[in-house]
Amino acid sequence: MTGHEQWLLRTDTTTYAVTLGGDGRWAELAAWGPHGAEQGPSPMDRSQRTHFITPADAAPAEYIPYGLRPFTGADLIAGQSGGDRGSWWQFTGATADGDRALRLGFTDEVLGLHTTLCYETVPGTDVILRWTELTCTGERELRLERFDSAAVNVPAEGGARLTYLAGQWSQEFQLKQLELERGRFEMESTQGSAGHAYAPWLAVQDAAAPAEGTTPTYGIALEWSGNWRISADAEPGGSVRVRAGRVPHEGAVRLAPGATLTAPRLACAFSADGLDGLARVWHRYERRLTGDRMSRPRKVLYNSWEATGFDVDAAAQLELAKAAAGLGAELFVVDDGWFTGRHDDTGGLGDWEPDPAGFPGGFDRFVDEVRALGMDFGLWVEPEGISPRSKLYAEHPEWVYRLDGRPVTLVRNQLLLDLGRADVQDFVIGTFDRLLGAHAISYLKWDMNRPPTERGRPGGPAGTEPEHLDLDAAHVAGYLRVLDHLRTAHPHVTVEGCAGGGARVEHATIARTDVVWPSDNTAPLDRLRIQYGYLHAHAPHTMSSWVTDARGVFDPRPRTLAFRFVNSMAGVLGIGADIREWTPEQCAEAAEWIARYKDVRDVVHHGEVHLLGSPADPTCGIQYEEPGGGRLVVTAWSTGVLDGAPLVPGRAARLRLRGLSPDALYTDQDSGTRYSGAHLLHSGLPFAWTAGHDAELVVLARQ
């Protein structure tokens, strides 16, 4: 390290220290950890001699271009068309807002590029936002091949333990871990969204330390609804460097003279309490993103898709609505199939008018009848989708992504609108304004069931040739513009984000929706694993979860209705089963669970969360502590074999709770059993599982 000025950024409990290295040619991380971590020699100090690499390659650089850093991975690759690739810049100044925000400027006069590294703390959290702004200051256009948002350096003496979320459709958010002693780990999506295969989220620990307990844990999450990439390098000498940013569909982005490109924000989080502590940091941050809409109770919904599919008619929907209202549902959502031409997945998308054949008495009359049952009304929409057989496609074939002279690919029998076009955005906004203005709709489920394939925009005006387009960024901007319009023009409408399940879950979407749909898989044990991974990265109040009759796809072992309800109550409760087929006993049980959920949902959505065990354990659970500590809610599940119980005598399964005061007393609101905090911490909360009793909701009141 050098003797240059040090800048400090402070969050609730952490400090992030930045200094200059390389005689002022780049910024370096000096310390990141609890308050006071900056006092003393930096754990990132690698100022000894280097062999066969440059000092810049060995430095814990915050952001560095190819040119200065030729060997070990640059965050920016820029050049002029036909010219050299690379940038050799110098530090040109800093602007700080106390310990809350920082901007560091670097300029390459020869290339004509000014780069600003931006930092901003998020009040009430331990999150620091980082991003980069790139401005073309010369007279020639620049070509940006790579432009990450930021790089994150982590000290790791024993190699890195990387925790990430991976999977596929119907198996999203599977928590994975690997140890990276040396080399590179990389994940990405080029599907125009976060994608089913990976989430733009990563946690890093020193592999020599345990995953839980008081282990320093560093996390990043990229705020971007399009193509992205995250890579982690375990470098020589015991450090890990993570880079994250968006990936342009065209392979490079052109930056015109005078223009500025702003990279997506990268949220950087730290916890001294392992992965469980890091999850709570993310939960607090997402409650901050939700803002004043956190005060809205997340209503119990019923969605009709699994009961009726595309066969939507007023009589059957009202039958379901009456049954749902009888259970205590507060919101009724008609899924796919309500609009003209939508008898299956081959038609209708784009023609967003209620089908007169399905609602012979009029759509408004149907909506009024649902609302008269005491429920709000909602609809499923897929505004980016378009069917080749639709009226909209006949009128505007140019609105679809396509390449001149090339065939188009149908995915789910549909094409994708180019939402980067202003006229397409205006059409979608107009559609929403018309639907929401004409009908008493207070909930929209926005789905996206196909990624972009032949991504081109032929026949545009001059300046829109393929090499000058940034279609991925344009689509994201259009998507966010529409969501922002919904927020401002229709603030009473609750928006659910969905993309064939969990393919569009990241902070830009979460900041503009009220809930998101983690997966189309609602089977009990499958869903438990999905939600376990999800809650490591995202808050319970964002997690829409339905009770259905679905059989397991990956784990077909049967589970009770209680298991399904407790599973869904761990987030935002919904019902998607064909409740017309439920027995009176099932309906009575469901009504009881719904009433219990309404009593505890504020604790679930606002409380501090501890993840107790995992679905790989015979018993696992989630602990939610009410702000102020007055109530604890514990959701618990039996996930394994019963080991002979109840035929063979044995002890109850137990979950050790966390974060309690040992001297406090807690009373089970149902059984009246009293526990000390010390007992719950040391011995745990007991559960006597049987084949018919495989899940439980426990509410403990602090005395």
C-alpha positions in Angstrom: 0.0 0.0 0.0 1.0 3.6 -0.4 0.8 6.7 1.8 -2.0 8.2 -0.2 -5.2 9.6 1.4 -7.6 7.0 2.7 -11.4 7.4 2.2 -13.8 5.7 4.6 -17.4 4.6 4.0 -19.4 3.6 7.0 -22.6 1.6 7.2 -24.5 0.6 10.4 -21.8 -1.7 11.6 -19.1 -1.9 8.9 -16.3 0.2 7.4 -15.1 0.2 3.9 -11.7 1.8 3.4 -10.3 2.8 0.0 -6.9 4.3 -0.9 -4.7 4.9 -4.0 -2.1 2.5 -5.2 0.4 2.4 -8.1 1.5 6.0 -7.6 -2.0 7.1 -8.0 -2.9 5.0 -11.0 -5.7 3.0 -9.4 -7.8 2.7 -6.3 -7.3 -0.2 -3.8 -9.2 -1.7 -1.0 -7.5 -1.2 2.3 -10.0 -2.8 4.7 -13.6 -4.0 4.8 -15.2 -5.3 7.9 -16.5 -4.2 11.4 -16.0 -0.6 12.5 -12.3 -0.3 13.4 -11.1 -2.8 10.9 -9.3 0.0 9.1 -7.1 0.6 12.1 -3.9 -1.4 11.5 -2.0 -2.9 8.6 -4.2 -3.8 5.7 -5.0 -7.5 5.2 -4.9 -6.8 1.5 -1.3 -5.5 1.6 0.7 -7.2 -1.1 3.4 -4.6 -1.5 6.3 -7.1 -1.7 8.0 -7.8 -5.0 6.1 -9.5 -7.7 7.5 -12.0 -10.3 6.2 -12.3 -13.9 3.2 -10.1 -13.2 3.0 -6.4 -12.7 2.2 -4.6 -9.5 -1.2 -3.7 -10.9 -1.9 -7.4 -11.5 -1.2 -8.2 -7.9 -3.0 -5.2 -6.4 -6.4 -5.4 -4.7 -7.7 -2.9 -7.3 -11.2 -1.6 -7.0 -11.5 -1.2 -10.7 -8.7 -1.3 -13.3 -8.5 -1.3 -17.1 -6.8 -3.6 -19.5 -3.6 -1.9 -20.3 -2.7 -1.2 -16.7 -3.5 -4.8 -15.7 -2.5 -7.0 -18.6 -2.5 -10.5 -17.0 -4.9 -11.3 -14.1 -8.2 -9.9 -15.3 -9.3 -6.3 -16.1 -12.7 -4.8 -15.3 -12.7 -2.5 -18.3 -11.6 -3.2 -21.9 -11.9 -0.1 -24.0 -10.4 1.2 -27.2 -11.1 3.1 -30.4 -12.2 1.2 -33.5 -9.1 0.1 -35.3 -6.9 1.3 -32.4 -5.2 -0.3 -29.5 -7.2 -2.1 -26.8 -6.4 -0.7 -23.4 -6.4 2.3 -21.2 -3.6 3.9 -19.2 -5.2 6.4 -16.9 -4.3 8.7 -14.0 -6.2 9.7 -10.9 -7.8 13.1 -11.4 -9.7 13.8 -8.1 -12.1 12.7 -5.5 -15.4 14.0 -4.2 -16.7 12.7 -0.8 -20.0 13.2 1.1 -18.6 12.5 4.5 -18.5 8.8 5.0 -21.7 8.2 3.1 -20.7 8.6 -0.6 -17.5 8.8 -2.7 -16.6 9.4 -6.3 -13.1 8.8 -7.6 -12.1 10.1 -11.1 -9.5 8.7 -13.5 -8.7 10.1 -16.9 -7.0 8.7 -20.0 -6.3 11.8 -22.2 -4.9 9.7 -25.1 -7.9 7.4 -25.4 -10.4 10.1 -24.5 -12.0 8.4 -21.6 -13.0 9.6 -18.1 -14.0 7.0 -15.5 -15.7 7.6 -12.2 -15.8 5.0 -9.5 -19.0 5.6 -7.5 -19.8 4.5 -3.9 -22.9 5.1 -1.8 -23.9 3.6 1.5 -27.5 2.6 2.2 -28.9 4.0 5.4 -30.1 1.4 7.9 -28.2 -1.4 6.3 -24.7 -2.8 5.9 -24.8 -2.5 2.2 -22.6 -0.3 0.0 -23.6 0.3 -3.6 -20.9 0.5 -6.2 -21.0 1.4 -9.9 -18.9 2.9 -12.6 -19.6 5.8 -15.0 -17.7 6.0 -18.3 -17.6 9.2 -20.4 -16.1 9.6 -23.9 -14.2 12.8 -23.7 -12.4 12.6 -27.0 -13.6 13.2 -30.6 -13.6 9.6 -31.6 -16.1 6.9 -30.6 -15.0 4.3 -28.1 -15.6 0.6 -28.2 -16.3 -1.0 -24.8 -15.8 -4.7 -24.8 -16.0 -5.2 -21.1 -17.3 -2.7 -18.5 -18.0 -4.3 -15.2 -19.8 -2.4 -12.4 -17.1 -3.0 -9.8 -14.5 -5.5 -8.5 -14.6 -6.8 -4.9 -11.5 -8.0 -3.1 -11.7 -10.5 -0.2 -8.8 -11.6 2.0 -8.8 -15.4 2.0 -5.7 -17.2 3.4 -7.1 -20.8 2.9 -8.7 -20.3 -0.5 -12.3 -19.2 -1.0 -15.6 -20.8 -0.1 -18.0 -19.6 -2.7 -21.8 -19.9 -2.1 -24.0 -19.3 -5.0 -27.5 -20.1 -6.3 -27.9 -22.4 -9.3 -30.5 -24.6 -10.8 -32.9 -24.8 -13.8 -36.6 -24.2 -14.5 -38.6 -25.7 -11.6 -35.5 -26.1 -9.5 -34.3 -22.5 -9.1 -32.3 -21.1 -6.1 -30.5 -24.3 -5.2 -27.8 -23.3 -2.6 -24.4 -24.5 -3.9 -20.9 -24.3 -2.4 -17.4 -24.9 -3.8 -13.9 -24.3 -2.6 -11.8 -22.4 -4.9 -8.1 -22.7 -3.9 -6.8 -21.4 -7.2 -8.3 -20.5 -10.5 -11.5 -18.9 -11.8 -15.2 -19.5 -11.1 -17.7 -17.8 -13.5 -21.5 -17.8 -14.0 -23.7 -15.8 -16.3 -26.9 -15.4 -18.1 -27.3 -14.4 -21.7 -31.1 -14.9 -21.7 -32.1 -11.2 -21.3 -32.9 -11.8 -17.6 -31.3 -13.1 -14.5 -32.2 -16.6 -15.7 -33.1 -19.9 -14.1 -29.6 -21.4 -14.2 -27.9 -18.9 -11.9 -28.8 -15.9 -9.7 -26.7 -12.7 -9.9 -25.6 -13.2 -6.3 -22.5 -14.6 -4.6 -21.1 -15.0 -1.1 -17.4 -15.4 -0.3 -15.7 -16.7 2.8 -12.2 -17.8 3.7 -12.4 -21.6 3.2 -10.3 -22.1 6.3 -13.2 -20.8 8.5 -16.6 -22.5 9.0 -19.6 -21.4 7.0 -21.6 -20.3 10.0 -20.9 -18.7 13.3 -18.6 -15.6 13.6 -17.1 -16.1 10.1 -16.6 -12.9 8.1 -18.8 -13.2 5.0 -18.8 -11.0 2.0 -21.7 -10.8 -0.5 -22.5 -9.2 -3.8 -25.7 -8.9 -5.8 -26.0 -7.2 -9.3 -29.0 -5.0 -9.9 -29.6 -5.8 -13.5 -32.6 -7.3 -15.4 -30.7 -8.3 -18.5 -27.5 -10.3 -19.4 -24.9 -10.5 -16.7 -21.7 -12.1 -15.6 -20.0 -12.7 -12.2 -16.5 -14.2 -12.0 -14.3 -14.9 -9.0 -10.5 -15.4 -9.2 -8.5 -17.0 -6.4 -5.2 -15.3 -7.0 -1.6 -16.1 -6.1 -0.8 -15.0 -2.6 -4.1 -15.6 -0.8 -6.7 -13.2 -2.0 -10.0 -13.5 -4.0 -11.2 -10.9 -6.5 -14.8 -10.9 -7.7 -15.9 -9.0 -10.8 -19.5 -8.4 -11.8 -21.3 -6.5 -14.5 -23.6 -6.7 -17.5 -22.9 -8.4 -20.8 -23.8 -6.6 -24.0 -25.7 -8.8 -26.4 -23.7 -7.3 -29.3 -20.4 -8.2 -27.7 -19.4 -4.5 -27.3 -21.0 -1.2 -26.7 -20.1 2.0 -28.7 -19.7 5.2 -26.7 -20.1 8.3 -28.8 -18.2 11.5 -28.0 -19.7 13.3 -25.1 -21.8 10.3 -24.0 -21.8 8.6 -20.6 -22.5 5.0 -19.9 -23.5 4.1 -16.3 -23.0 0.5 -15.3 -25.6 -1.3 -13.1 -25.3 -0.9 -9.4 -23.5 -3.7 -7.5 -24.7 -4.1 -3.9 -21.8 -5.2 -1.6 -22.6 -6.6 1.8 -20.7 -7.8 4.8 -21.6 -9.8 7.9 -19.4 -11.1 10.7 -22.0 -13.8 11.4 -21.7 -16.2 8.5 -24.2 -16.9 5.7 -27.1 -16.6 8.1 -26.0 -13.1 9.1 -25.4 -12.1 5.5 -29.0 -13.2 4.7 -30.3 -10.8 7.3 -28.2 -8.0 5.7 -29.9 -8.7 2.4 -33.3 -8.8 4.0 -32.9 -5.4 5.6 -31.7 -4.0 2.3 -34.7 -5.3 0.4 -37.1 -3.9 3.0 -35.3 -0.6 2.3 -35.9 -1.1 -1.4 -39.6 -1.7 -0.8 -39.9 1.6 1.0 -43.2 2.8 2.3 -45.0 -0.2 0.6 -43.6 -2.3 3.4 -46.6 -1.0 5.4 -49.0 -2.8 3.1 -50.0 -6.3 4.3 -49.2 -8.9 1.7 -52.7 -10.3 1.1 -53.6 -14.0 0.9 -54.3 -14.7 -2.8 -56.0 -17.4 -4.7 -54.8 -18.0 -8.3 -56.9 -20.1 -10.6 -54.3 -21.4 -13.0 -53.8 -24.9 -11.6 -57.6 -25.3 -11.3 -58.7 -24.2 -14.8 -55.6 -23.6 -17.0 -56.6 -21.9 -20.2 -60.3 -22.9 -19.7 -61.4 -19.6 -18.2 -65.1 -18.7 -18.0 -67.0 -16.6 -15.5 -69.0 -19.4 -14.0 -66.1 -21.7 -13.1 -64.0 -18.7 -11.9 -66.8 -17.5 -9.6 -67.2 -21.0 -8.2 -63.5 -20.9 -7.3 -63.8 -17.4 -6.0 -66.6 -18.3 -3.6 -64.6 -21.2 -2.3 -61.5 -19.1 -1.9 -63.4 -16.4 0.0 -64.8 -19.1 2.3 -61.3 -20.1 3.2 -60.3 -16.5 4.0 -58.5 -15.5 0.8 -58.3 -11.7 0.3 -57.4 -11.6 -3.4 -58.5 -13.5 -6.4 -56.3 -13.7 -9.5 -57.3 -15.0 -12.9 -54.3 -16.3 -14.6 -53.6 -17.0 -18.3 -56.6 -17.5 -20.6 -58.8 -14.5 -19.8 -58.2 -12.6 -23.0 -59.3 -13.0 -26.6 -57.8 -15.7 -28.7 -56.2 -17.4 -25.7 -57.6 -21.0 -25.8 -54.1 -22.5 -25.5 -50.6 -21.2 -25.7 -50.7 -20.6 -29.5 -52.7 -17.4 -29.6 -53.9 -14.3 -27.9 -50.7 -12.7 -26.5 -50.8 -9.0 -27.5 -54.5 -8.7 -27.7 -55.3 -7.7 -24.2 -59.1 -7.6 -24.1 -61.3 -9.8 -21.9 -62.7 -12.6 -24.0 -66.5 -12.0 -24.4 -67.1 -15.7 -24.7 -65.6 -16.3 -21.3 -67.5 -13.5 -19.6 -70.9 -13.5 -21.3 -72.4 -11.2 -18.7 -69.6 -8.7 -19.1 -66.1 -8.6 -17.6 -67.0 -5.8 -15.2 -69.9 -7.7 -13.9 -67.7 -10.6 -13.2 -65.1 -8.5 -11.4 -67.8 -6.9 -9.3 -69.1 -10.3 -8.3 -65.6 -11.3 -7.2 -65.2 -8.1 -5.2 -68.6 -8.5 -3.6 -67.2 -11.6 -2.0 -64.8 -9.4 0.0 -61.7 -10.0 -2.2 -59.6 -7.8 -4.4 -59.2 -8.8 -8.0 -56.1 -9.4 -10.1 -55.0 -10.6 -13.6 -52.0 -12.4 -15.1 -50.3 -10.6 -18.0 -47.3 -11.2 -20.2 -46.8 -7.8 -21.9 -43.6 -8.6 -23.6 -45.0 -11.8 -25.3 -46.8 -11.8 -28.6 -48.4 -14.6 -30.5 -47.9 -14.9 -34.3 -51.7 -15.4 -34.7 -52.5 -12.2 -32.7 -54.1 -9.1 -34.2 -51.1 -7.1 -32.7 -48.6 -9.1 -34.7 -50.6 -8.6 -37.9 -50.5 -4.9 -37.3 -46.9 -4.5 -36.0 -44.6 -7.3 -37.1 -41.7 -4.9 -36.9 -42.1 -4.7 -33.1 -40.7 -8.3 -32.7 -37.1 -9.1 -32.3 -35.9 -10.5 -35.6 -32.9 -10.7 -38.0 -33.4 -9.8 -41.7 -33.4 -12.9 -43.9 -33.3 -15.3 -40.9 -36.0 -17.6 -39.5 -37.6 -16.8 -36.2 -37.6 -19.3 -33.3 -40.9 -19.9 -31.4 -40.5 -20.5 -27.7 -43.8 -21.6 -26.0 -45.3 -20.8 -29.4 -44.6 -17.1 -29.0 -42.2 -14.3 -30.0 -40.9 -11.4 -27.9 -41.6 -7.8 -28.3 -38.6 -5.4 -28.5 -39.4 -3.5 -25.3 -36.4 -1.3 -26.0 -38.4 0.6 -28.7 -40.3 3.6 -27.3 -43.4 2.8 -29.4 -43.6 -0.7 -27.8 -43.1 0.8 -24.4 -45.9 3.2 -25.1 -48.2 0.4 -26.3 -47.5 -1.6 -23.1 -48.1 1.4 -20.9 -51.3 2.2 -22.8 -52.5 -1.3 -22.3 -52.0 -1.2 -18.6 -53.6 2.3 -18.3 -56.6 1.0 -20.3 -57.0 -2.2 -18.3 -56.4 -0.6 -14.9 -58.5 2.5 -15.7 -61.5 0.6 -17.1 -61.7 -2.3 -14.5 -61.4 -2.6 -10.8 -58.0 -4.4 -10.9 -55.7 -4.1 -8.0 -53.1 -6.8 -8.7 -51.0 -7.7 -11.8 -48.8 -10.8 -12.2 -46.2 -9.8 -14.9 -44.9 -13.0 -16.5 -42.2 -13.5 -19.1 -42.1 -17.0 -20.6 -39.4 -16.9 -23.2 -36.0 -15.4 -23.6 -34.9 -13.3 -26.6 -33.5 -15.4 -29.5 -33.0 -13.7 -32.8 -32.3 -10.4 -31.2 -32.1 -7.7 -33.9 -33.9 -4.6 -34.9 -33.6 -4.3 -38.7 -35.0 -1.5 -40.8 -34.4 1.2 -38.3 -33.3 4.8 -39.0 -29.7 5.8 -39.5 -27.6 5.3 -36.4 -29.4 2.1 -35.4 -27.2 -0.3 -37.3 -26.5 -3.5 -35.4 -23.1 -2.4 -34.3 -24.5 0.8 -32.7 -27.4 -0.9 -30.8 -27.3 -1.9 -27.2 -30.5 -4.0 -27.3 -30.1 -5.7 -23.9 -29.7 -2.4 -22.1 -32.6 -0.8 -24.1 -34.9 -3.7 -23.2 -34.0 -3.4 -19.5 -34.6 0.4 -19.6 -38.0 -0.2 -21.3 -39.0 -2.8 -18.7 -38.0 -0.5 -15.8 -39.8 2.4 -17.4 -43.0 0.5 -17.6 -42.7 -0.7 -14.0 -41.9 2.8 -12.8 -45.1 4.0 -14.6 -47.1 1.4 -12.8 -45.8 2.6 -9.5 -46.5 6.3 -10.2 -49.7 6.1 -12.2 -51.3 3.2 -10.4 -49.9 3.1 -6.9 -52.8 1.1 -5.5 -51.9 -1.9 -7.8 -49.8 -4.6 -6.4 -47.3 -6.1 -8.9 -45.9 -9.6 -8.8 -42.8 -10.3 -10.9 -42.5 -13.6 -12.7 -40.5 -15.1 -15.6 -41.4 -18.7 -16.1 -40.8 -18.9 -12.3 -37.7 -17.3 -10.9 -35.9 -16.1 -14.0 -36.2 -12.4 -13.2 -35.3 -12.0 -9.6 -32.8 -9.3 -8.9 -32.8 -5.9 -7.1 -34.0 -3.8 -10.0 -37.1 -5.9 -10.2 -37.6 -6.3 -6.5 -37.3 -2.5 -6.0 -40.3 -2.0 -8.4 -42.5 -5.0 -7.6 -44.2 -6.0 -4.4 -43.6 -9.8 -4.6 -41.8 -12.1 -7.0 -42.5 -15.7 -8.0 -39.5 -17.9 -7.2 -40.5 -21.0 -9.2 -43.3 -22.7 -11.0 -42.6 -25.8 -8.9 -44.9 -25.8 -5.9 -44.4 -29.4 -4.7 -43.7 -29.5 -1.0 -40.1 -30.8 -0.6 -38.9 -29.4 -3.9 -40.3 -26.0 -2.9 -38.7 -26.1 0.5 -35.3 -26.4 -1.1 -36.0 -23.6 -3.5 -37.2 -21.3 -0.7 -34.2 -22.2 1.5 -31.8 -20.9 -1.2 -34.0 -17.9 -2.0 -34.1 -16.7 1.6 -30.3 -16.6 1.7 -30.4 -13.8 -0.9 -33.9 -12.3 -0.6 -36.4 -11.2 2.0 -39.5 -13.2 3.0 -41.9 -10.3 2.2 -40.9 -10.7 -1.5 -41.4 -14.4 -1.7 -44.8 -15.4 -3.2 -45.6 -19.1 -2.4 -48.7 -21.1 -3.1 -50.3 -24.1 -1.5 -51.2 -26.6 -4.3 -51.7 -30.3 -4.7 -48.6 -30.7 -7.0 -46.6 -33.8 -6.7 -42.8 -33.6 -6.3 -40.8 -33.3 -9.4 -37.4 -34.0 -7.8 -38.5 -35.3 -4.4 -41.9 -37.1 -4.7 -42.2 -38.1 -1.1 -45.8 -37.2 0.1 -46.3 -34.4 2.6 -49.4 -33.2 4.5 -51.5 -30.2 3.7 -50.1 -28.7 6.9 -46.5 -29.0 5.5 -47.6 -27.2 2.3 -49.2 -24.4 4.3 -46.3 -23.9 6.7 -44.0 -23.9 3.7 -46.0 -21.1 2.0 -46.4 -19.1 5.2 -42.7 -18.7 5.3 -43.1 -16.0 2.7 -46.3 -14.5 1.2 -49.1 -17.0 1.3 -51.2 -18.0 -1.7 -53.4 -20.9 -2.7 -53.3 -22.4 -6.2 -55.0 -25.8 -5.8 -58.3 -26.7 -7.2 -60.1 -26.1 -4.0 -63.4 -27.3 -5.4 -61.9 -30.8 -5.0 -60.9 -30.4 -1.4 -62.9 -32.2 1.3 -64.7 -30.3 4.0 -62.0 -31.3 6.4 -59.3 -30.0 4.1 -61.2 -26.7 3.7 -61.6 -26.3 7.5 -57.9 -27.0 8.0 -57.0 -24.5 5.3 -59.2 -21.8 6.8 -57.4 -22.3 10.2 -54.0 -22.0 8.6 -55.0 -18.9 6.7 -56.2 -17.3 9.9 -53.0 -18.2 11.7 -51.0 -16.7 8.8 -52.9 -13.4 9.0 -51.9 -13.3 12.7 -48.2 -13.7 12.1 -47.5 -12.3 8.7 -46.2 -9.0 10.0 -43.6 -10.9 12.0 -42.7 -13.0 9.0 -42.3 -10.0 6.7 -40.7 -7.5 9.0 -38.8 -9.7 11.5 -35.2 -10.7 11.8 -34.7 -14.1 10.2 -32.5 -17.1 11.2 -32.3 -20.1 9.0 -32.3 -23.2 11.2 -30.6 -26.1 9.5 -31.3 -27.0 5.9 -33.6 -29.2 3.9 -30.8 -31.8 3.9 -31.3 -32.2 7.7 -34.1 -34.4 9.2 -35.6 -31.3 10.7 -35.2 -27.7 9.6 -36.9 -24.4 10.2 -36.9 -20.7 10.0 -37.0 -18.3 13.0 -38.6 -14.8 12.7 -38.2 -12.3 15.5 -40.7 -9.5 15.7 -39.1 -6.0 15.7 -38.6 -5.3 19.4 -38.5 -9.0 20.2 -42.1 -9.4 21.5 -42.9 -12.5 19.5 -41.0 -15.3 17.8 -42.5 -17.2 14.9 -40.9 -20.6 14.0 -41.8 -22.5 10.9 -40.5 -26.1 11.1 -40.6 -29.1 8.9 -39.8 -32.8 9.1 -37.8 -33.5 5.9 -36.3 -36.9 6.5 -37.3 -40.4 7.7 -38.9 -40.8 11.1 -36.3 -43.2 12.5 -39.0 -45.5 13.9 -41.1 -42.8 15.6 -43.7 -43.1 17.0 -43.5 -46.9 17.3 -40.0 -46.9 18.9 -39.5 -44.8 22.0 -37.2 -41.8 21.3 -36.6 -38.2 21.9 -38.3 -35.3 20.0 -36.5 -33.6 17.3 -35.2 -30.2 18.3 -34.3 -26.9 16.6 -31.9 -24.7 18.5 -33.0 -21.1 18.2 -30.6 -18.2 17.7 -30.0 -14.6 18.8 -32.2 -14.8 22.0 -31.5 -13.3 25.4 -30.7 -16.3 27.7 -32.5 -14.6 30.6 -35.8 -14.0 28.7 -38.9 -16.2 29.1 -41.0 -17.3 26.2 -44.5 -18.8 26.2 -45.9 -21.0 23.4 -49.2 -19.3 22.5 -50.9 -22.6 21.6 -49.6 -25.1 24.2 -48.8 -22.7 27.1 -45.4 -24.3 27.5 -42.8 -21.9 28.9 -39.2 -21.8 27.9 -36.2 -19.8 28.9 -34.1 -18.2 26.3 -31.2 -20.3 27.5 -33.2 -23.5 27.0 -34.2 -22.5 23.5 -30.6 -21.6 22.6 -29.0 -24.7 24.2 -31.6 -27.5 24.1 -33.9 -26.2 21.4 -37.6 -26.2 20.5 -39.0 -29.8 20.5 -41.0 -31.3 17.7 -42.6 -34.8 17.9 -42.9 -35.7 14.3 -45.1 -38.4 12.9 -46.2 -39.4 9.4 -49.3 -37.2 9.9 -47.6 -34.4 11.7 -44.7 -33.2 9.5 -44.8 -29.4 9.9 -45.5 -26.9 12.6 -45.9 -23.2 13.2 -44.9 -22.1 16.7 -45.5 -18.6 18.1 -43.6 -17.7 21.2 -44.5 -14.6 23.2 -41.7 -13.0 25.2 -42.6 -12.3 28.8 
